[in-house]
Amino acid sequence: MLKMNEIDLSGKRVLIRVDLNVPMSNGIIENDSRIKATIPTIKLALQSNCSIILMSHMGRPREGVFEEDFSLNLVAENLSSALRREVRFISNWDNNFDINNGDIVLMENVRFLKGEKNNDPDLSKKMGELCDIFVMDAFASAHRSHASTCGVIEFAKIACIGPLFSYELESLQRIFSNPKRPLLAIVGGSKISTKLEVITSLAKSVDYLILGGGIANTILKAMGYEIGSSLYEESMLVTAKLLSEDTANNCVIPEIFDVLVARKFSVESKAILKNIEDVSKDDLILDIGPKTVKKYEAIIEKAATIIWNGPVGVFEFDEFSQGTKNITNAIMCSNGYSAAGGGDTIAAIDKFDAADGISYISTGGGAFLEFIENKTLPSAKALEIHGDKLEKGP
């Protein structure tokens, strides 16, 4: 596939699909890390004296309906401040607009457009006709076959991969093409169903698989342990039991020795340490205990490659944050190559100030998991097909 830095952008209209899907509350951007991640790509394009059109989604508005809470207007202001130059906001996709070399415009949320999510060819063509060159740089959305991430590639004169997307893809390929071993995966989260295929895929390729959160609770329940009123998935018990008993793979799933429990799910609840066999019907498992942490730390210490997606406990509550904090610190101190992705994972990294100790932090959650499962992404595949067509010629 073509790379942005291999193409002459000078004097061209360049449409860049970026990821500006930032959390907002009461008109305030709560975390601008994704905005900051787009800045290097924009600055690199500006060096070529081209005109830049940015497009992104934000949140999950009703398709075809304008909802002010999901408008990118405030994001345009944030970008202007970060770049120290005007980023003009275009609220109406139907209006023609003039743009000169060196100008930057940000289009309104693509998810306000009918046909975005189902990859409508008419909308994809409309996007493609906006530019001379299309750059796909939104890794976090690369697992979605939408008009702005996939369809536009077919209609653009030239389509290429952006620097951020390229870096993410190469980092993940490095892990799975020929990883240094032992290879460890840590997968947490509330639901095993949303990550089952990823877990199954990882079990076939990693040496150790640590499971945490509601996923671990479901495994424990399937193995016959009392988990009280802890979060788990009843419908996944059979699948979880098969996973825990799987001997076809060489993957080791370490056991849980002890846990921290509470009687209610509250930030005010006090942690009670119990061995796993002593959990009662009134207990809520909210974190792993020190014996389990020690076991996990030993595995992390000897791992040469670490993949991390999801916390091992309710780290948002300080009483139940120690397990995730210790796992985070162990990864930071590890000599292995570490890759982390997913919103909750990044939130934990931020909380424990661990960013400098992680080799690679992905900007995507769903895309990160999709690549782990399938070793490719729809946008990457579309760019490869486009590149092959350009190479062969008409």
Secondary structure, DSSP 8 states (H G I E B T S, - for coil): --BGGGS--TT-EEEEE------EETTEES--HHHHHHHHHHHHHHTTT-EEEEE---S---TT---GGG-SHHHHHHHHHHHTS--EEE--TTS-----TT-EEEE--GGGSTTTTTT-HHHHHHHHTT-SEEEE--GGGTTS--IIIIIHHHHSSEEEE-HHHHHHHHHHHHHHHS--SSEEEEE--S-STTTHHHHHHHHTT-SEEEE-HHHHHHHHHHTT---BT----GGGHHHHHHHHH--SS--B-----EEEEESS--TT---EEEEGGG--TT-EEEEE-HHHHHHHHHHHHH-SEEEEES-SS-TTSGGG-HHHHHHHHHHHH-SSEEEE-SHHHHHHHHHTT-GGG-SEE-S-SHHHHHHHHHSS-HHHHHHHHHHHHHHH--
